Amino acid sequence: MNLAQLAHLVALLETGSFTRAAEALHLSQPAFSRSIQLLEGELGPLVDRIGKRNEPTPLGRLVGQRARRVLAEVEEIRREAEMLAQGETGAIRLGLGAAPSALLSVPLMQHLLAQYPKLRVKLSRGPSDSLLVSLRERVLDALIVHIRTLDNEEDLDVAPMPALASGFVCRPGHALAGLRAVALTDVLRYPVVSTGLSPETRRRLAGAAGSGGFELHMECEDISFLFDIVEQSDAVFLGVLASAHPLVESGRLIALPPPPDFEIQAHFAFVTLRGRSISPATRITRERCFQVIQEAAGA
């Protein structure tokens, strides 16, 4: 017994005719009749042939009912497999660093809810080292973090994303807000807060700070909390300017002119485990995230 034979029996029961059933399935009548005979040879009489009429036996009715359910389940499996291949269903577990979370969470979810409403999403935010552990333990499918935070990359597939400009942001009433040009030494008179800095950026800030040295006044993974601090104090945020864009657009914060010789960029990457198959949901998520970062880089 196979699925084709069950489909042939259902067609015969629905049409009541070997000829019409064979035509509907684009089979020759001898081939169709042989299929029904083989099924009857395995299960027993399924159809009573009464003149030109073909009526199901009690066994034929029972097998026909079961066959319809089986064929419907098979069709559902095919449909779900096709939807999964197209990314319409499935799941993605994505880890995001602080700045990527601020940049990507909303536009990514808007896109997925509009285009792939059955795709399930779990977003996790945290320090890069913790996210990397979760990725390697297969708790997460992918990460978006700053390249500088990656450790040994031998087991990782790292796809660099377009570079994003970084700079300083303060509140509108800040003493620096009215200056046409801002020197790095001017900025360093005030507390500087950030989600984290590369060793190179720290070195350059320490050089500008002179003998007093440089330390971040506050380092925090929660970028929205940092923006709240900046909005209500004389602290200055240093990080990806695109992450502050909505607040700058609304007038709640101001992006300062870049200090001379201090144009820095952030380099994020989409990270997966090397050798692990990329699911359609992960592929769709990656494409949308790259698109958002590309738009932010060109803004």
Summary of the structure (lengths in Angstrom):
residues: 299
radius of gyration: 31.7
end to end distance: 62.7
largest distance: 107.7
contacts: 905
relative contact order: 0.14
helix: 49%
strand: 19%
